[in-house]
């Protein structure tokens, strides 16, 4: 039998430690100095996705939107952390120059969990989806993330199996996603069923004291699907996150839906016909997979004469406002908690 020479075991252990440190995922994500300082100083940080920059808005509306959203978070006393890939490097927190560069890219990759490896290896530029942003946020230790609308089960998804990876990510990454509900183009009842099966908390902020509040559907304040939970204060929402992810260490995320403000929300009657036509046209043209959502949103923008695009921008800003308030309350709870809050392990 082969025997290790004296000292070999210790050498192997040292090599193993070096390997773990070198390949700890946090070491391979570039966190901006502003975001890193905020995390070290216990200043609330809110992460932001970037597919809305690379795929959601045309230039220069995309950079205008990105700057407004970041400014809203700063105005509330938090630090924004836009996530993206630039020349293959995963970044958490972008400078204005980097935001501008990303906004001007015409062929950026759309980066979900499966796309991270190829994007890094091939040194591509990429906008992070909800799933991609959740991963970079968790690695960096950011717990609250603001976006526009959630991906989900597409119409006829029970046949095509076209289901967004965002839903699976919510079941395995402990980040709270603040959005305006599932996108209106989706099969929202099936999306909610999928999230329930995955054990993901879905809740809605009750901004007007309604009974039996529904999950919003991005452009519209209602969806026809009752929200499993509803809350009336940011502190209450932060307490749920604190108990779920800090105290109980649940490794699933939380979905908080913010109804679009009544004065800018679009009517369900208007949107249902437009979305139905857009889905029929996509089916006829054979558009599916990750190309489907951008196509549908572009068609809706055309048919609403740009109204949906303007609403989209306002919704993202509104969600960023909500996310920053939750992040502030969550930080206060963590500060006052007698229970030690473990930091992220830096890998998934």
N, C-alpha and C positions, 0 to 999 in steps of 0.2 A: 504494500500500500504506500502511495506517495505521501511523504511527510513534508510539511512546510518548514523551511529553515527558521531558526530563531530570528524574530524580528519581522518575519514576512507578514504575519497577521496584522501587526501594527501598520506596516507599509500599505497593505491592501486597504485597511480602514482609512488611512490618510488619503489615499487615492480616491476612495469612494466619496469621502467628504468633499474633496476638491471637485469631483465630477458633479455632485449634487449642487454645490454652490454655483459652479459655472453654468449649469443647465437649469437652475431655478428660473422659472419663466419671468419673475419680476426683474431679474437682471437683464433680460432681453427686451424689455419694454422701456422706451425712453419717456420718462415723466418730466414734464417741463419744470423748471426751477420754481415757478410760481405755484404750481399745483403741489409739488413736493413740500415746499415751505408751508403751504396751507395745511397739508395733512400732518406734518410734524407739529405745527402750532395749534392743532385741533380747531382750525377754521373750517366751516362747512364747505364742502365741494359738491358740485352737481356736474355729472358727466353729460355729454351730448353726442349724438350720433353724427355721421357725416354723409350717409347716402342721400340725405335730404339736400346736401350741397352738391354732390357729384351726379345725382340722378333725379332729384326731386324738383329743382328749380333751374331754369336757364340762367346763364350769366347775362347781366350782373345782378339779377334778383337774388341769386343764391348767396353771394357774398354780403349783400345788403341784409338779407334775412339772418345769416350767421352772426353778423355784428350786432344786430338788434337783440337777438336771443342772449348772446353773451352779456350784453350791457344790462339786460333785465336782471340777470343773475347777480351781476356786480352791484346793481342798485339796491338789491336786497341784502347785501352784506356777505355774499358767498363768492366763491371762486369757480368760474366755469372751466370745464375740462373737455374740450372737443376731442374726440378720438378719431384717428385716421391712420392710414399707411402712406408714407411718402418714400418712394424709391425702396419699397420693401421693408422699411423700418416702422414698427408699431409705435405710435405716438399717443400720449395722453396729455392733452393740453397743447394747443397750437398757438404760435405767435401770429400776429396779423399778417405777416409776410407769408407764412405757411397756409393760412386760411385763403389768402388771395391766390396762391399757387394752386391749391386744391380746387378752388372754384373755377379756374381757367382750364382744367384738364378735361379733354373731350372723350377720352377712352379709359377712364378710371375703372378699376375692378369694383365689383360689389362684394364686400367681404363679410361673409357669415362664418360660422365655425369651420366648415369644410374648406374655405378659401384661404385661411390664414397661412398654412404651409406654402402653397403655391405662390401666394402674393409675396411672402418674404423671400423665398428661394429665387424667384424670378425678378425680384427688385421692382415690383409694380407699384403704381399709385392706386390707392383704394379708399373708398368710402365705407365705413363700417355700418352694417345693419344693426337692428336692435340686438340680435344675438352676438354679433361681433363686438359691439360696444359693451354689452354686459360682461363679456369675457375680459376685455381690457380693463374695465372698471373694477371688477373683482380682483384681478391680479394686483391692481394699484391700491386697493383698499378703499375705493369709493363705493358708497352704498345706495346712492340715489341718482337716478338717471331720468332726464326729460327728453321726450320725443314727440312726434306728431300723432300718427295713428299706428295701431298694432297690426302686424301681419297675422294671418290665420288660415282657416280652411276656406279655400276658394269655392265658389259655387260649382256644384257637381263634384266636389272634392272627394266624396265617398266613392266616386267612380275613377277619377283621375289620380287620386291620392296626392293632389297638389295642396300640400299643407306647409305653411311657413315654419322654418327652423326656429323662428322666434319663440314658438309655443313650447318646443322641447327645451330650449335654453332656459325659459322661465321655470321649468321643473327641476333644473339642476344647478342653477347659479344664483346665489343669494344676493341679488340686487333688486331694489324696488324701482319699477318702471312706471313713470307717470306719463300718461298719454290721454288722448281724447277718445279712447275706446278703439275697438277694431275698425279697420277701414270699411267704409260703407259698401265697397265693392265685394265684400266677402259674404260667406254664409255664416252669419253671426251666431245663430243657435248652435250650429255644429262646432264653431270655434269655442263657445262657452262650455259645451259638453267635453271637448278635448281637454281644455284646461282643468275642468273638474276631475277628469280621469287622471291627469298628471299631478293632482294635488296642489294646484296653484291657487293661492288666495286671489280672488277677483273682488274688488270693491269699487264703489263710486262715491265721489264727493257730492253730498247733497247740498247744493248751493241755494236752494229756495224752499227747503222744508217740505218737499213733496212726499206723499206716502207712496209706498210701492215703487220706488225709483227704478228706472230702467238703466241698463248699461248704455251709454251714448254710442253713436255709430259714426264718430269722426266728424263728418259734415253736419250731422243732425244730433239733437239733444236726446232723441229716443231711438230705440232699435226694435222694440217689441219683446225684448228679453229682460226679465227682471234681474236686477243686480243681487248677487248672493249676500253682499254686505254693503252698508252705506254708512258714511261718517260725516259729521258736521263740523269738525275742527281739525286743524293740522296737528295739534297736540295728540288727539285721539289716534290719528293715523300713525304718527311717529311711535306711539306706545305699542301699537300692533307690530310694527317692524322691529322694535326693540325686543319685545317678548319672543317673536318668532325667530329672528336671526341672531340676536346677541345672546339672550338668555337660554333659549332652547337649542341654539345652533342648528336650526333647520337649514338644509342646503338648497332650498328652493327659493325662487324669487317671489315678489309680490306685485300684482298689477293693480294700480290705482287709476281709475278713469275719471277725468275731469270733463264734465259736460261743456261743450263750447258755449260761450256767452250768448244769451238769447238774442241779443241785438245783431249778432253776425252769423249765427247758425243758419243753415239752409233748411228748407222744409223737406220733410220726408216725401211728400207728394211730388215735388219737383225732381228730387234725386232718384226716386225709384225707377221712373221711366228712362232717364238718361243712363243710369247704370245698366239697366236691362238691355238697352240698345248697344252699349259699349261691349258688354259681354258677348252678345250675339255676333258682333263684328269681329271680335277677337277669335271666336270659335271658327268663323268662316275663313279667317286668314291663317289659322293654325298657330296662333301665338299662345305660348304656354311657358311654364317654368318661371325663371327669374325675370323674363322679359314681359310677363303678363301684367304685373302691377304697374310698372312705368307706362306701359301702353294704355291701360285703362284710365290712369290718372291724366294722361295727356289728352285722351279722347274726351274725358269729362270736362277738362279745362276748356277745350274747344267748344263743347256744347253749352257750357255755362258762360261763355264769352269772358273767360278769365276770372269769373267770380270765385270759383273753387280754389284757384291759386292764391288769391288775396286772403280768403278764409283760412287756408292752410297756414299761411305765415302768421296770422293772428292767433291761431290755435296753438302753434308751437311756442309763441311768446307767452301765452296764457299758461301753458303747461310748465314752462320754465319758471314762471312766477310761483306756481304751486309747489314745484319740486324744491325750490330754494327755501320756501317756508317750512316744508317738511324736514329738510336737511338741518335747518336751524334747531327745530324742536328735537330732532333725534340726537343731535350733538349735546343739547342740554340734558337730555335723559341719560346719555352715556356718561356725561361728566358727573352727574349726581348719583349714578348707580354704584352700589358697593360691590357689585360683581365685576370681576376683571373681564374686560372685553378683549378676546383674542384678536390679534391682527391677522390679515390675510396670510396664507401660507405661501403665496406667490406661485402657485401652480394649480392646474385643474385636472 
